[in-house]
């Protein structure tokens, strides 16, 4: 059996969900509460133009692999591109 060694922090990947939905907002709010809630490191898996559309006051940092998330998590919300880009209007399902 392979996997992280005992005691190694686990990093959770969270998908953005519906591109027009509130999933990204929920993940951003969780990141803001990471210290208060003692959350383990996580990263957002979002479409490739998410960083350009990002309109929150929280810092984000694009990562290219899940292994990078732990090093970024304390200073910014790690975001990994899923490669897809969708033309969406927030709050308007299509």
Rosetta constraint file for C-alpha pairs under 8 A:
AtomPair CA 4 CA 8 HARMONIC 5.97 0.50
AtomPair CA 4 CA 10 HARMONIC 7.74 0.50
AtomPair CA 9 CA 40 HARMONIC 7.41 0.50
AtomPair CA 9 CA 41 HARMONIC 7.80 0.50
AtomPair CA 10 CA 40 HARMONIC 7.13 0.50
AtomPair CA 10 CA 41 HARMONIC 7.13 0.50
AtomPair CA 11 CA 40 HARMONIC 6.80 0.50
AtomPair CA 11 CA 41 HARMONIC 5.08 0.50
AtomPair CA 11 CA 42 HARMONIC 5.15 0.50
AtomPair CA 11 CA 43 HARMONIC 7.52 0.50
AtomPair CA 11 CA 66 HARMONIC 7.36 0.50
AtomPair CA 11 CA 67 HARMONIC 7.98 0.50
AtomPair CA 11 CA 69 HARMONIC 7.16 0.50
AtomPair CA 11 CA 70 HARMONIC 6.77 0.50
AtomPair CA 12 CA 40 HARMONIC 7.74 0.50
AtomPair CA 12 CA 41 HARMONIC 6.51 0.50
AtomPair CA 12 CA 42 HARMONIC 4.40 0.50
AtomPair CA 12 CA 43 HARMONIC 6.37 0.50
AtomPair CA 13 CA 42 HARMONIC 5.64 0.50
AtomPair CA 13 CA 43 HARMONIC 5.04 0.50
AtomPair CA 13 CA 44 HARMONIC 5.98 0.50
AtomPair CA 13 CA 45 HARMONIC 6.53 0.50
AtomPair CA 13 CA 66 HARMONIC 7.51 0.50
AtomPair CA 14 CA 27 HARMONIC 7.79 0.50
AtomPair CA 14 CA 42 HARMONIC 7.12 0.50
AtomPair CA 14 CA 43 HARMONIC 6.13 0.50
AtomPair CA 14 CA 44 HARMONIC 4.98 0.50
AtomPair CA 14 CA 45 HARMONIC 5.82 0.50
AtomPair CA 15 CA 23 HARMONIC 7.93 0.50
AtomPair CA 15 CA 44 HARMONIC 5.85 0.50
AtomPair CA 15 CA 45 HARMONIC 4.65 0.50
AtomPair CA 15 CA 46 HARMONIC 6.29 0.50
AtomPair CA 16 CA 23 HARMONIC 5.22 0.50
AtomPair CA 16 CA 24 HARMONIC 5.32 0.50
AtomPair CA 16 CA 27 HARMONIC 8.00 0.50
AtomPair CA 16 CA 44 HARMONIC 6.56 0.50
AtomPair CA 16 CA 45 HARMONIC 6.00 0.50
AtomPair CA 16 CA 46 HARMONIC 5.30 0.50
AtomPair CA 17 CA 21 HARMONIC 7.00 0.50
AtomPair CA 17 CA 23 HARMONIC 5.62 0.50
AtomPair CA 17 CA 24 HARMONIC 7.70 0.50
AtomPair CA 18 CA 22 HARMONIC 7.73 0.50
AtomPair CA 18 CA 23 HARMONIC 7.09 0.50
AtomPair CA 19 CA 86 HARMONIC 7.17 0.50
AtomPair CA 19 CA 88 HARMONIC 6.67 0.50
AtomPair CA 19 CA 90 HARMONIC 7.42 0.50
AtomPair CA 20 CA 88 HARMONIC 5.92 0.50
AtomPair CA 20 CA 89 HARMONIC 6.05 0.50
AtomPair CA 20 CA 90 HARMONIC 4.40 0.50
AtomPair CA 20 CA 91 HARMONIC 5.32 0.50
AtomPair CA 20 CA 92 HARMONIC 6.03 0.50
AtomPair CA 20 CA 93 HARMONIC 5.73 0.50
AtomPair CA 21 CA 90 HARMONIC 6.55 0.50
AtomPair CA 21 CA 91 HARMONIC 6.03 0.50
AtomPair CA 21 CA 93 HARMONIC 7.58 0.50
AtomPair CA 22 CA 26 HARMONIC 6.33 0.50
AtomPair CA 22 CA 91 HARMONIC 7.92 0.50
AtomPair CA 23 CA 27 HARMONIC 6.31 0.50
AtomPair CA 24 CA 28 HARMONIC 6.14 0.50
AtomPair CA 24 CA 44 HARMONIC 7.85 0.50
AtomPair CA 25 CA 29 HARMONIC 6.16 0.50
AtomPair CA 26 CA 30 HARMONIC 6.22 0.50
AtomPair CA 27 CA 31 HARMONIC 6.24 0.50
AtomPair CA 27 CA 44 HARMONIC 7.26 0.50
AtomPair CA 28 CA 32 HARMONIC 6.31 0.50
AtomPair CA 28 CA 58 HARMONIC 7.35 0.50
AtomPair CA 28 CA 77 HARMONIC 7.34 0.50
AtomPair CA 29 CA 33 HARMONIC 6.42 0.50
AtomPair CA 30 CA 34 HARMONIC 6.10 0.50
AtomPair CA 31 CA 77 HARMONIC 6.50 0.50
AtomPair CA 32 CA 58 HARMONIC 7.51 0.50
AtomPair CA 33 CA 37 HARMONIC 5.88 0.50
AtomPair CA 33 CA 39 HARMONIC 7.93 0.50
AtomPair CA 34 CA 38 HARMONIC 5.58 0.50
AtomPair CA 34 CA 39 HARMONIC 4.88 0.50
AtomPair CA 34 CA 40 HARMONIC 7.60 0.50
AtomPair CA 35 CA 39 HARMONIC 6.62 0.50
AtomPair CA 41 CA 69 HARMONIC 6.97 0.50
AtomPair CA 41 CA 70 HARMONIC 5.64 0.50
AtomPair CA 41 CA 73 HARMONIC 5.94 0.50
AtomPair CA 42 CA 69 HARMONIC 6.69 0.50
AtomPair CA 42 CA 70 HARMONIC 7.44 0.50
AtomPair CA 42 CA 73 HARMONIC 7.11 0.50
AtomPair CA 42 CA 78 HARMONIC 7.43 0.50
AtomPair CA 43 CA 66 HARMONIC 7.53 0.50
AtomPair CA 43 CA 69 HARMONIC 6.06 0.50
AtomPair CA 43 CA 73 HARMONIC 7.71 0.50
AtomPair CA 43 CA 77 HARMONIC 6.51 0.50
AtomPair CA 43 CA 78 HARMONIC 4.81 0.50
AtomPair CA 43 CA 79 HARMONIC 5.66 0.50
AtomPair CA 43 CA 80 HARMONIC 7.12 0.50
AtomPair CA 44 CA 77 HARMONIC 7.45 0.50
AtomPair CA 44 CA 78 HARMONIC 6.24 0.50
AtomPair CA 44 CA 79 HARMONIC 4.70 0.50
AtomPair CA 44 CA 80 HARMONIC 6.16 0.50
AtomPair CA 45 CA 79 HARMONIC 5.88 0.50
AtomPair CA 45 CA 80 HARMONIC 4.92 0.50
AtomPair CA 45 CA 81 HARMONIC 5.79 0.50
AtomPair CA 45 CA 82 HARMONIC 5.98 0.50
AtomPair CA 46 CA 50 HARMONIC 6.24 0.50
AtomPair CA 46 CA 79 HARMONIC 6.76 0.50
AtomPair CA 46 CA 80 HARMONIC 6.32 0.50
AtomPair CA 46 CA 81 HARMONIC 5.22 0.50
AtomPair CA 46 CA 82 HARMONIC 5.62 0.50
AtomPair CA 47 CA 81 HARMONIC 5.40 0.50
AtomPair CA 47 CA 82 HARMONIC 5.32 0.50
AtomPair CA 47 CA 83 HARMONIC 5.81 0.50
AtomPair CA 47 CA 84 HARMONIC 4.97 0.50
AtomPair CA 47 CA 85 HARMONIC 5.15 0.50
AtomPair CA 47 CA 86 HARMONIC 7.25 0.50
AtomPair CA 48 CA 81 HARMONIC 4.79 0.50
AtomPair CA 48 CA 82 HARMONIC 6.32 0.50
AtomPair CA 48 CA 83 HARMONIC 5.15 0.50
AtomPair CA 48 CA 84 HARMONIC 5.87 0.50
AtomPair CA 48 CA 85 HARMONIC 5.65 0.50
AtomPair CA 49 CA 53 HARMONIC 6.54 0.50
AtomPair CA 49 CA 85 HARMONIC 6.29 0.50
AtomPair CA 50 CA 54 HARMONIC 5.89 0.50
AtomPair CA 51 CA 60 HARMONIC 7.44 0.50
AtomPair CA 51 CA 62 HARMONIC 7.63 0.50
AtomPair CA 51 CA 79 HARMONIC 7.94 0.50
AtomPair CA 58 CA 76 HARMONIC 7.14 0.50
AtomPair CA 58 CA 77 HARMONIC 7.47 0.50
AtomPair CA 59 CA 75 HARMONIC 7.39 0.50
AtomPair CA 59 CA 76 HARMONIC 4.81 0.50
AtomPair CA 59 CA 77 HARMONIC 6.26 0.50
AtomPair CA 60 CA 76 HARMONIC 4.80 0.50
AtomPair CA 60 CA 77 HARMONIC 4.58 0.50
AtomPair CA 60 CA 78 HARMONIC 5.90 0.50
AtomPair CA 60 CA 79 HARMONIC 6.74 0.50
AtomPair CA 61 CA 72 HARMONIC 7.20 0.50
AtomPair CA 61 CA 76 HARMONIC 5.85 0.50
AtomPair CA 61 CA 77 HARMONIC 6.09 0.50
AtomPair CA 61 CA 78 HARMONIC 5.00 0.50
AtomPair CA 61 CA 79 HARMONIC 6.00 0.50
AtomPair CA 62 CA 78 HARMONIC 5.84 0.50
AtomPair CA 62 CA 79 HARMONIC 4.80 0.50
AtomPair CA 62 CA 80 HARMONIC 5.80 0.50
AtomPair CA 62 CA 81 HARMONIC 7.69 0.50
AtomPair CA 63 CA 68 HARMONIC 6.18 0.50
AtomPair CA 63 CA 69 HARMONIC 6.88 0.50
AtomPair CA 63 CA 78 HARMONIC 6.12 0.50
AtomPair CA 63 CA 79 HARMONIC 5.78 0.50
AtomPair CA 63 CA 80 HARMONIC 5.08 0.50
AtomPair CA 63 CA 81 HARMONIC 7.85 0.50
AtomPair CA 64 CA 68 HARMONIC 7.31 0.50
AtomPair CA 64 CA 80 HARMONIC 5.81 0.50
AtomPair CA 64 CA 81 HARMONIC 7.44 0.50
AtomPair CA 65 CA 69 HARMONIC 7.53 0.50
AtomPair CA 65 CA 80 HARMONIC 6.98 0.50
AtomPair CA 66 CA 80 HARMONIC 7.70 0.50
AtomPair CA 68 CA 72 HARMONIC 6.63 0.50
AtomPair CA 69 CA 73 HARMONIC 5.81 0.50
AtomPair CA 69 CA 78 HARMONIC 5.58 0.50
AtomPair CA 70 CA 74 HARMONIC 7.77 0.50
AtomPair CA 72 CA 76 HARMONIC 5.85 0.50
AtomPair CA 72 CA 77 HARMONIC 7.15 0.50
AtomPair CA 72 CA 78 HARMONIC 6.13 0.50
AtomPair CA 73 CA 77 HARMONIC 5.74 0.50
AtomPair CA 73 CA 78 HARMONIC 6.13 0.50
AtomPair CA 88 CA 92 HARMONIC 7.46 0.50
AtomPair CA 88 CA 93 HARMONIC 7.76 0.50
AtomPair CA 88 CA 94 HARMONIC 7.48 0.50
AtomPair CA 89 CA 93 HARMONIC 7.61 0.50
